[in-house]
Amino acid sequence: MAESDRTVHVPSRFTGRQTLSKTGIAPSTTPIQRSWQRCANLGLDQEARPLLAPLPEQALREAVGRNEALRRRCRPEFEALFARTRNDDSIVILTDAEGLVLDAIGSAAFADRAAQVALQPGVSWAEPATGTNAIGTALVERRAIAVQGAEHFFKRNRILSCAAVPILDATGQLLGVLDLSGNAQADHQHALSRVQTAVDAIEHRVFDTAFPGCDVVRLHADATMLGTTREGVLVFRDQVLVAANRYGLALLNLDWQTLGRRSYHALFPMQQSVGASGVLLRDPAGRLIHSRQPDRARPHLPPAKHKDEPKPQQPNGPAHFFDKNGQARLSRAVRLLDAGVPLLVQGETGTGKEVFARAAHAASARASKAFVAINCTALPESLIEAELFGYEAGAFTGARRAGAKGLLREADGGLLFLDEIGDMPLALQPRLLRALQEREVVPVGAVQATPIDVTLICATHRDLAKLVEDGAFRADLYFRIASYTVDLPTLRSFDDRAALLHRMWASLEPERRRITLSPDCAAALATYTWPGNFRQLVGSLRAMLALAEPDEELGLDALPSNLRAPRAAEVNGRAEHDDPARFDSIARDAMRNAVRASKGNVSEAARRLGISRSTLYRRCLSDGPLR
């Protein structure tokens, strides 16, 4: 969140309401006006008296119990804020992420007035229930909000002047809201800054203990701000940014989607030590940023770079940019993983299934534990059982003398990613199902079971439900791994591919070479249908960069030949690969043709196609040799 987003300018309090009353449409220029429009869209009547009955006592106890960690974290600032405002006829309120009031403490004189509008524990102050108000509107807008008197949608609430600030965790997840409400007739001009200061302290304190084994970097453009609650904080695990506070992100013009996708080197190409306790960093734009040395040594952070050294290359996998919908999918996935719910990620080849899984792991509670990825098509069918479950010494010919732990046990305590689960041999599926249900594995050649604790993400480009109908995949395993399904969109389904293309180009193009795309070239890339999705796009962009000269503007002739030639398979602007069954048929034909061209040499055909022999056998040779 940018600095300007946290300091909300409240316009003349009657502007939005008068416009809405006269025309039925409020101009969406301020948070208050947008909130009024939402209330109008919900059909709320500002003259009505909402029925805001508190939760039953047992339900309230359960809600408070679910949020006990939040209440403990906020307690010091919650009580300190009350102590500073106890003579102001006000009340301090803590809600959960849905706007349910968990705690309220304030002056006895104002408590009676607050009770008149149900400003008490057990009552929801989400916008659909209570209209425009600081708590509910702050939740929707995800920013600090002050709502004064007549700016409240419901007339009965206009006795209040409220200031609320959302509380975020270190990955941008909304935890709750801290609010200070008082008499609308009193002067509350400093209320919002007081609440913001309290929330800054709440969010800042989590970085003291929550990230063992990580590098916590504290930084600010002004060295005198280091050590305060307004310093930026970035957390790196294995040189990858995995957590931050909003000040750290704002300082580098980043957002929460950056987590899990940016390295230390990418954010700070240069650093120069300036003392025993301080470091001077330089961001990609060349700005100087002051940083404190962590309390411990920096075993994970890379050494300072000479300015002429090339920047490290991007990972080989497809770059993935999460739009608003993608970020929502990722947030839901993290919540489900933390609850122990297995996920099935579906999408065409190249849509970023493993990238999504790694991002979810990096933001989950198990981020510090292992991420073990298994491609079910890459393991030889004869050895897949031993690779997954491990084996005892001497279990079979060629086994290692000391045995092997197996990939499932390697993932113990962390996350297991089973890629292309749809290609797992049918005979092995019962053993995997048993291991997942019993949470234990029996290595090949062993009698004793070994307990395992893993969270699970499976991925496939195939229609598993259809495979179940056809008897090619076990129904019981399908229902075990698909408790929740995430469908990743194809690249061609993105509405604004041009903007996505430029963001990708900016992330891949080293600024020191200043290579640009001409309008015609950019348009050709944006309108191409990309059957290989993100993986194909990133590969094409890297090829263009490798062949370009510094300061060059790339035209149409710089495009790979397959992008310049018109696609015969495209009819009426739609490619044949939009039909998954057609795409699967094309893939099988290509495999069969490769085997024929190799004169029956399966190994040679697999090498030509860039796939494993086991995949080639399963996909097109399972019914016998070609004729």
Beta strands, then each sheet from edge to edge (+ up, - down):
strand 1: 90-96
strand 2: 101-106
strand 3: 145-148
strand 4: 160-168
strand 5: 174-183
strand 6: 215-220
strand 7: 232-237
strand 8: 240-244
strand 9: 270-273
strand 10: 278-282
strand 11: 288-292
strand 12: 343-346
strand 13: 371-375
strand 14: 415-419
strand 15: 440-441
strand 16: 450-451
strand 17: 455-460
strand 18: 484-487
strand 19: 516-517
strand 20: 553-554
strand 21: 570-571
strand 22: 574-575
sheet 1: 2+ 1- 5+ 4- 3+
sheet 2: 8+ 7- 6+ 11- 10+ 9-
sheet 3: 13+ 14+ 17+ 12+ 18+
sheet 4: 15+ 16-
sheet 5: 19+ 20+
sheet 6: 21+ 22-
end
